[in-house]
Amino acid sequence: MTSRSMLLNISVAVATALASGAASARTEIQNKGSDTLVNVAQSWAEQYGKINPNVAVAVSGGGSGTGIAAMINGTVDIANSSRKMKDKEIKEAQA
């Protein structure tokens, strides 16, 4: 291995290590729910990323029911819904 290729390999390894360290230092917020609101939520996430680059907001759709269920079972931080929660969902969330 030449000195030049060794230096390149070391540089790539250091860059990879720094990138993975920086990524793990970011806070990630999970946002899931309404397909009607997914584009709006994505836009909000992108704008928030400009204000606070240390926070990444991961947005996915799946429907209002999916977002509400994910909120109830604790797998998301934000649930988007384009409809009112059903009484059953409210009771489950309160439990």
N, CA, C and O of each residue as an XYZ file, in Angstrom:
380
protein
N       0.850     -1.163      0.000
C       0.000      0.000      0.000
C       0.904      1.237      0.000
O       1.845      1.335      0.787
N       0.608      2.148     -0.871
C       1.418      3.365     -0.956
C       1.020      4.325      0.156
O      -0.051      4.202      0.751
N       1.896      5.276      0.423
C       1.609      6.284      1.449
C       0.357      7.074      1.097
O      -0.444      7.422      1.964
N       0.209      7.349     -0.194
C      -0.949      8.128     -0.645
C      -2.257      7.360     -0.417
O      -3.229      7.940      0.068
N      -2.297      6.079     -0.754
C      -3.526      5.305     -0.578
C      -3.792      5.065      0.913
O      -4.949      5.004      1.330
N      -2.738      4.930      1.714
C      -2.924      4.760      3.152
C      -3.518      6.044      3.752
O      -4.421      5.985      4.586
N      -3.010      7.183      3.325
C      -3.527      8.458      3.804
C      -4.995      8.626      3.417
O      -5.807      9.105      4.209
N      -5.323      8.228      2.194
C      -6.708      8.300      1.742
C      -7.598      7.405      2.598
O      -8.679      7.821      3.016
N      -7.151      6.178      2.860
C      -7.940      5.252      3.686
C      -8.136      5.795      5.098
O      -9.227      5.688      5.657
N      -7.098      6.370      5.670
C      -7.202      6.941      7.009
C      -8.157      8.131      6.998
O      -8.978      8.279      7.904
N      -8.053      8.968      5.986
C      -8.938     10.132      5.881
C     -10.400      9.709      5.792
O     -11.270     10.303      6.429
N     -10.656      8.681      4.998
C     -12.033      8.178      4.863
C     -12.512      7.606      6.193
O     -13.657      7.829      6.586
N     -11.656      6.879      6.882
C     -12.034      6.299      8.173
C     -12.332      7.382      9.199
O     -13.308      7.275      9.942
N     -11.512      8.418      9.252
C     -11.727      9.517     10.194
C     -13.016     10.258      9.855
O     -13.799     10.577     10.750
N     -13.240     10.530      8.586
C     -14.455     11.230      8.167
C     -15.691     10.412      8.522
O     -16.697     10.962      8.971
N     -15.619      9.118      8.324
C     -16.741      8.231      8.654
C     -16.996      8.239     10.156
O     -18.144      8.313     10.593
N     -15.931      8.164     10.942
C     -16.079      8.176     12.400
C     -16.673      9.488     12.880
O     -17.554      9.494     13.740
N     -16.202     10.592     12.336
C     -16.735     11.894     12.724
C     -18.197     12.031     12.337
O     -19.006     12.551     13.105
N     -18.525     11.569     11.160
C     -19.915     11.656     10.689
C     -20.833     10.807     11.556
O     -21.932     11.243     11.897
N     -20.407      9.616     11.914
C     -21.264      8.761     12.730
C     -21.383      9.313     14.138
O     -22.435      9.178     14.762
N     -20.334      9.928     14.649
C     -20.404     10.558     15.961
C     -21.331     11.745     15.954
O     -22.088     11.947     16.903
N     -21.286     12.539     14.895
C     -22.160     13.698     14.793
C     -23.609     13.267     14.660
O     -24.502     13.895     15.229
N     -23.844     12.204     13.918
C     -25.212     11.737     13.729
C     -25.804     11.246     15.042
O     -26.982     11.477     15.315
N     -25.005     10.576     15.853
C     -25.531     10.052     17.109
C     -25.772     11.166     18.117
O     -26.537     10.977     19.063
N     -25.137     12.326     17.941
C     -25.340     13.449     18.848
C     -26.643     14.185     18.551
O     -27.103     14.971     19.379
N     -27.242     13.949     17.398
C     -28.491     14.615     17.042
C     -29.662     13.965     17.764
O     -29.681     12.756     17.997
N     -30.615     14.778     18.104
C     -31.867     14.284     18.661
C     -32.795     13.989     17.494
O     -32.871     14.771     16.547
N     -33.503     12.863     17.557
C     -34.456     12.543     16.501
C     -35.862     12.469     17.072
O     -36.117     11.775     18.057
N     -36.761     13.193     16.437
C     -38.173     13.205     16.810
C     -38.933     12.425     15.749
O     -38.762     12.662     14.553
N     -39.770     11.498     16.187
C     -40.581     10.693     15.279
C     -41.962     11.328     15.140
O     -42.628     11.607     16.137
N     -42.387     11.553     13.897
C     -43.673     12.159     13.587
C     -44.390     11.228     12.600
O     -43.866     10.930     11.527
N     -45.585     10.778     12.972
C     -46.307      9.832     12.106
C     -47.780     10.179     12.097
O     -48.305     10.734     13.062
N     -48.450      9.846     10.992
C     -49.900      9.997     10.982
C     -50.502     10.296      9.638
O     -50.138      9.707      8.621
N     -51.428     11.221      9.655
C     -52.295     11.544      8.538
C     -51.561     11.719      7.212
O     -50.611     12.496      7.108
N     -52.017     10.986      6.207
C     -51.474     11.168      4.859
C     -51.860     12.541      4.303
O     -51.149     13.105      3.472
N     -52.983     13.066      4.765
C     -53.421     14.394      4.348
C     -52.437     15.463      4.812
O     -52.227     16.460      4.121
N     -51.837     15.257      5.979
C     -50.947     16.243      6.578
C     -49.463     15.938      6.398
O     -48.620     16.714      6.849
N     -49.129     14.830      5.752
C     -47.720     14.421      5.694
C     -46.848     15.454      4.991
O     -45.717     15.686      5.419
N     -47.334     16.075      3.935
C     -46.530     17.084      3.237
C     -46.329     18.334      4.090
O     -45.254     18.934      4.085
N     -47.369     18.719      4.819
C     -47.252     19.865      5.721
C     -46.266     19.537      6.837
O     -45.403     20.352      7.165
N     -46.392     18.348      7.421
C     -45.487     17.938      8.496
C     -44.041     17.885      8.007
O     -43.123     18.267      8.733
N     -43.842     17.415      6.786
C     -42.491     17.364      6.227
C     -41.926     18.769      6.050
O     -40.750     19.007      6.323
N     -42.746     19.681      5.602
C     -42.317     21.068      5.443
C     -41.963     21.679      6.796
O     -40.951     22.368      6.920
N     -42.787     21.432      7.805
C     -42.487     21.923      9.153
C     -41.161     21.346      9.638
O     -40.336     22.059     10.210
N     -40.963     20.053      9.406
C     -39.729     19.396      9.841
C     -38.505     20.016      9.171
O     -37.487     20.255      9.820
N     -38.612     20.272      7.882
C     -37.489     20.880      7.155
C     -37.192     22.279      7.673
O     -36.027     22.638      7.848
N     -38.222     23.067      7.918
C     -38.024     24.422      8.429
C     -37.433     24.393      9.839
O     -36.565     25.201     10.168
N     -37.902     23.467     10.665
C     -37.363     23.349     12.020
C     -35.888     22.947     11.974
O     -35.085     23.414     12.782
N     -35.540     22.079     11.024
C     -34.147     21.672     10.856
C     -33.226     22.839     10.546
O     -32.047     22.816     10.901
N     -33.757     23.852      9.890
C     -32.963     25.053      9.592
C     -32.733     25.881     10.863
O     -31.690     26.514     11.023
N     -33.711     25.866     11.749
C     -33.613     26.624     12.996
C     -32.756     25.877     14.014
O     -31.944     26.483     14.713
N     -32.940     24.562     14.095
C     -32.213     23.746     15.063
C     -31.645     22.514     14.369
O     -32.290     21.466     14.356
N     -30.454     22.621     13.793
C     -29.878     21.502     13.051
C     -29.484     20.299     13.914
O     -29.139     19.245     13.380
N     -29.532     20.448     15.239
C     -29.215     19.328     16.123
C     -30.411     18.423     16.372
O     -30.309     17.432     17.095
N     -31.539     18.766     15.774
C     -32.748     17.961     15.915
C     -33.228     17.552     14.536
O     -33.432     18.398     13.664
N     -33.408     16.259     14.342
C     -33.952     15.736     13.093
C     -35.373     15.258     13.350
O     -35.622     14.519     14.302
N     -36.297     15.676     12.507
C     -37.682     15.235     12.627
C     -37.956     14.270     11.481
O     -37.963     14.664     10.315
N     -38.182     13.002     11.821
C     -38.475     11.964     10.834
C     -39.984     11.882     10.658
O     -40.705     11.568     11.605
N     -40.458     12.160      9.464
C     -41.898     12.219      9.181
C     -42.311     11.033      8.332
O     -41.652     10.704      7.345
N     -43.419     10.382      8.725
C     -43.997      9.332      7.893
C     -45.516      9.403      7.992
O     -46.068      9.898      8.975
N     -46.171      8.905      6.968
C     -47.628      8.906      6.921
C     -48.181      7.609      7.452
O     -47.694      7.070      8.446
N     -49.188      7.118      6.793
C     -49.808      5.858      7.203
C     -51.254      6.023      7.612
O     -51.980      5.039      7.758
N     -51.676      7.261      7.798
C     -53.059      7.514      8.164
C     -53.196      8.027      9.583
O     -52.342      7.779     10.434
N     -54.279      8.744      9.826
C     -54.526      9.296     11.152
C     -54.574      8.214     12.212
O     -54.004      8.376     13.291
N     -55.249      7.108     11.917
C     -55.354      6.000     12.879
C     -53.997      5.418     13.234
O     -53.754      5.045     14.382
N     -53.112      5.341     12.244
C     -51.760      4.832     12.475
C     -50.987      5.767     13.399
O     -50.316      5.316     14.327
N     -51.083      7.060     13.143
C     -50.403      8.037     13.996
C     -50.926      8.014     15.416
O     -50.148      8.041     16.370
N     -52.231      7.965     15.560
C     -52.839      7.936     16.895
C     -52.439      6.665     17.628
O     -52.086      6.714     18.806
N     -52.492      5.525     16.942
C     -52.090      4.258     17.568
C     -50.625      4.299     18.003
O     -50.281      3.805     19.076
N     -49.763      4.889     17.170
C     -48.345      4.990     17.506
C     -48.140      5.899     18.721
O     -47.267      5.645     19.550
N     -48.944      6.950     18.819
C     -48.862      7.827     19.986
C     -49.300      7.076     21.241
O     -48.671      7.183     22.293
N     -50.381      6.319     21.116
C     -50.898      5.568     22.260
C     -49.882      4.535     22.744
O     -49.704      4.358     23.950
N     -49.208      3.845     21.799
C     -48.246      2.820     22.228
C     -46.840      3.377     22.459
O     -45.915      2.626     22.767
N     -46.682      4.692     22.312
C     -45.435      5.342     22.679
C     -44.294      5.226     21.696
O     -43.135      5.381     22.078
N     -44.596      4.956     20.428
C     -43.519      4.801     19.446
C     -43.262      6.055     18.625
O     -42.371      6.058     17.776
N     -44.031      7.133     18.858
C     -43.793      8.409     18.181
C     -43.838      9.534     19.201
O     -44.385      9.396     20.295
N     -43.248     10.646     18.807
C     -43.287     11.839     19.644
C     -44.434     12.755     19.250
O     -45.010     13.446     20.090
N     -44.762     12.751     17.950
C     -45.834     13.596     17.421
C     -46.726     12.741     16.536
O     -46.237     12.001     15.683
N     -48.039     12.843     16.741
C     -49.001     12.147     15.887
C     -49.837     13.187     15.169
O     -50.413     14.074     15.798
N     -49.903     13.077     13.843
C     -50.738     13.973     13.037
C     -52.064     13.286     12.755
O     -52.106     12.099     12.428
N     -53.131     14.035     12.883
C     -54.444     13.491     12.577
C     -55.276     14.557     11.878
O     -55.313     15.714     12.300
N     -55.936     14.150     10.812
C     -56.817     15.066     10.095
C     -58.268     14.854     10.523
O     -59.196     15.338      9.875
N     -58.445     14.132     11.609
C     -59.781     13.902     12.161
C     -59.700     13.962     13.680
O     -58.620     13.873     14.264
N     -60.861     14.115     14.308
C     -60.918     14.081     15.769
C     -60.608     12.665     16.240
O     -60.911     11.688     15.555
N     -60.003     12.571     17.412
C     -59.787     11.251     17.998
C     -61.130     10.658     18.413
O     -62.025     11.366     18.873
N     -61.247      9.359     18.243
C     -62.448      8.651     18.674
C     -62.408      8.520     20.201
O     -61.340      8.549     20.812
N     -63.600      8.374     20.804
C     -63.669      8.228     22.266
C     -62.806      7.067     22.743
O     -62.121      7.183     23.760
N     -62.830      5.960     22.028
C     -62.026      4.784     22.382
C     -60.536      5.131     22.371
O     -59.801      4.723     23.270
N     -60.088      5.874     21.369
C     -58.681      6.261     21.275
C     -58.278      7.169     22.419
O     -57.181      7.045     22.962
N     -59.164      8.082     22.785
C     -58.896      8.992     23.908
C     -58.744      8.205     25.201
O     -57.829      8.457     25.985
N     -59.646      7.249     25.422
C     -59.569      6.411     26.635
C     -58.285      5.594     26.661
O     -57.653      5.459     27.710
N     -57.893      5.044     25.503
C     -56.650      4.278     25.421
C     -55.439      5.162     25.701
O     -54.499      4.735     26.371
N     -55.461      6.385     25.192
C     -54.357      7.314     25.417
C     -54.267      7.711     26.888
O     -53.171      7.845     27.433
N     -55.407      7.897     27.520
C     -55.411      8.272     28.933
C     -54.930      7.136     29.823
O     -54.338      7.361     30.879
N     -55.195      5.905     29.375
C     -54.763      4.732     30.167
C     -53.257      4.621     30.088
O     -52.674      3.710     30.677
